[in-house]
Amino acid sequence: MTTLPTEAVQARALALVPLIVFLTIFLGSGIYHSMIGTEFAFYQIKAPVAALPAIILAVLLYRGKLNAAIDTFLKGASHPNLILMFMVFMLAGAFASVSSSIGSVDATVQFGLSIIAPEFVLPMLFVISAFIATAMGTSMGTIAACAPIAFGFSQATDIQPVYAIGAVVSGAMFGDNLSMISDTTIAATRSLNVELKDKFRVNVWIALPAALITIIIYILNTQASQHISYKDYDIWLMLPYLAVFFLAFTRLHVLAVLCIGIVLSGAIGLLEHPSFDILKLNNAIYDGFVGMFEVALLSMLLGGLSAIMQKEGGLDWLIQRIYAVTRSFKVGTQRAGEIGISFLVIFSNFFVANNTVAIILSGDMAREVAKEYGIDPKRAAALMDIFSCVVQGIIPYGAQLLLACSIAKMSPIELIGSIYYCWILAIFAILAIIFRFPKLKTG
């Protein structure tokens, strides 16, 4: 989940084995317990514990001294991107916990039910999440702000939580993919040396139809809900969420937005509820930290693990193999090249579980493929960003799903099938490669 200084390393497939071990333990255990009917099947073996054998194996396979392997792991686990992710997890948990304790989530849900018919809740969650993610440039901050409300709607209506949370993640990935200030957009355009606006013009013709189809599916998929009477609500309790929503459009850092949300929630709780005192505020914040500890720890462990795999040449080996396969195609050169670029970022993302890092890792090779096959760099940049978005939105060990599922108390495996946008986006991206759309102006 992180990057290291580039060094000349010998590419080798063996370096990828540790992550395969983790996935085998984590997913294998969940599948086995699902088959035998165990409740909470994917929680029987905790993901951070499943990561430990993989980390030990990675250290043992390291071609160098033990201390050097440990240092590499620690550098990966403490990368600034991961520290930021860790802080987002913690503050998101605290904000969700405090706002829930004072009744902000319930008030926001009741307000929503008073103006929106239950059958339009899912499209609304998707659209709002998309707007926030486009403004903030981050899917993580969007999920942190919207997932608690989505879960609240699922409790107040007959909408299943997986659909409500899936709509939020879908919208967050749509906005993150198209946002001009998203790190994935910046990474893709810099890798291919194209302008942000040019990449956007290609991207939007693929992403927007996928989003429209997603909204239609959400409208049609919502079962005929009986009319649900909303309860009285205190409009002041909505202020923390309104503040977070509008601050998202000010380009303020996501950590600052979440901190303001926590402070505002705490202040309103102290003023509105005589029984909510400083001690209860303290406990609510700490409970939020505790609720996010598992997912935050897993992110750091996987970050260290991917750093060792990268240092040992595992990702280089993977990218080289994909490039070699791409070069072996004899027909449909541009399509073959675009398929190769897509697979470069797809497999990189699977192994580093970070869409931005996946783009950076495969960027140089993608630029070579684009030149060799005569692919417009704008298309190449858009495809890299799109397929990294697709993978990041459906891998059960990715930060987005882990955060959303921690808030909603569900397994990431349950959620994958409900993130409609990412699956539909993948279909449209494949069609774009096959039928060569959108058509780009030359010169």
C-alpha positions, 0 to 999 in steps of 0.5 A, a space after each residue: 500500500 505504499 511506495 519505496 525509493 526506486 532501486 535496481 531489484 531482481 524481479 521474482 514471482 516468489 515475492 508475491 506468495 505472502 499476499 497470496 497466503 494472506 488471502 488464502 487464510 482470510 478468504 478461505 476461512 470465511 468461505 469455509 465457515 459460510 459453507 458450514 453455516 457459521 454466523 459472522 463467517 468472515 469474522 471467525 479469523 480476524 484479518 490482522 491475525 491472518 496477515 501475521 503469517 504472511 508478514 513472517 513469510 515475507 520477512 523469511 523470503 527477504 534476500 538480505 539481513 533480518 533487520 533490513 527486512 524489518 526496516 523495509 516493513 516498518 517503512 512501508 507501514 509508516 508511509 505518510 499515505 498510510 498514516 493519513 489513512 490511519 488518521 482518517 479511520 480513527 477520526 471517522 470512527 470518532 465522528 460516527 460514534 459522537 454524532 450517533 451518541 447525540 442523535 445526529 444520525 437519527 435526526 438526519 435520517 428522519 429529515 431525509 425520510 420527511 422529504 424523500 420517499 423510501 424508494 428513492 433513498 438509494 439513488 439519493 445516497 449514490 448522488 450525494 456521495 458522488 458530489 462529496 467525493 468529487 468535491 473532496 477528491 477522496 473516497 475515504 472522507 466521503 465514506 466516513 461522512 456518508 456511511 453512518 447516515 446510509 446505515 441509519 436509513 437502512 435501520 429506518 426502512 426495509 432497505 438492506 444495509 448492504 445496498 445502502 452502504 453499497 450505494 455510498 461506496 459506489 458514489 464515492 468511487 465515482 466521485 474519486 475517479 472523476 475529481 480533478 483533485 483526486 490523487 488517482 487522477 493526478 497520478 494517472 495524468 502525470 504518469 502519461 504526461 497529459 492535462 487533467 481536463 483532457 483525461 477528464 473528457 475521456 473519463 466522463 464519457 465512460 463513467 457518466 453512463 455507468 453512473 446513470 445506469 447505476 442510478 436506474 438500477 437503484 431505483 428499480 431494485 428498491 422494493 416497493 416500500 411501505 410508507 414510513 412515518 418519520 419521527 420528530 427531529 431536532 434540526 440542530 442535531 443535523 448541523 455536524 453532518 451539514 457542516 461536514 457536507 459543505 466543508 467538503 466543497 471548500 477543499 479543506 483537508 479531510 482530517 480538518 473536516 472530520 475534526 471540525 465534525 467531532 468538535 461540533 458534534 461534541 459541542 451540540 451534544 453538551 448544549 442539547 443534552 443535559 445527560 451528555 457530559 464531558 465524560 460521555 464525550 470522551 467515552 464516545 470518541 474512544 469507542 469510535 477509536 476502538 471500533 476502527 482499530 482492527 481496520 486501521 491495524 490491517 491497513 498498516 500491516 498490509 502496507 508493510 507487507 506490500 513494501 517488502 513485496 515491492 522491494 523484493 521485485 514481486 510487483 516488477 515481475 508481475 508487471 513485466 509478465 503482463 507486458 510480455 503477454 501484451 507484446 505477444 498479441 498480433 492483431 488489434 494492436 491498439 486494443 491489445 495495448 489498452 488491454 495490457 495497460 488495464 491489466 497492468 493497473 488491475 493486477 498492481 492494485 490487487 497486490 498493493 490494495 491502493 489505487 494511487 500506488 497501483 497507478 504509480 507502479 504501473 505508470 512507466 510501463 503503461 507509458 511505454 505500451 501507449 507509445 508502442 501501440 499508438 494509444 492516445 495518452 489521454 485514453 491510457 490515463 483514463 483507463 488506468 484511473 478507471 480500472 484502478 477505481 474498479 478494483 479498489 471498490 471491490 477488493 475486500 481488503 481495500 481501505 474503502 470497503 474496510 472503512 465502510 464495513 467497520 461503520 456498518 458492522 458487516 463483512 466486506 465479502 457481503 458488500 462486494 456484490 452490492 457495489 453496482 457502480 464498479 461492476 458497471 464501470 468495468 463493463 463500460 470500460 471494456 466496451 470502450 476498448 472493444 468499440 473504441 469510444 469515445 472518439 478523440 479529436 486528432 491534433 
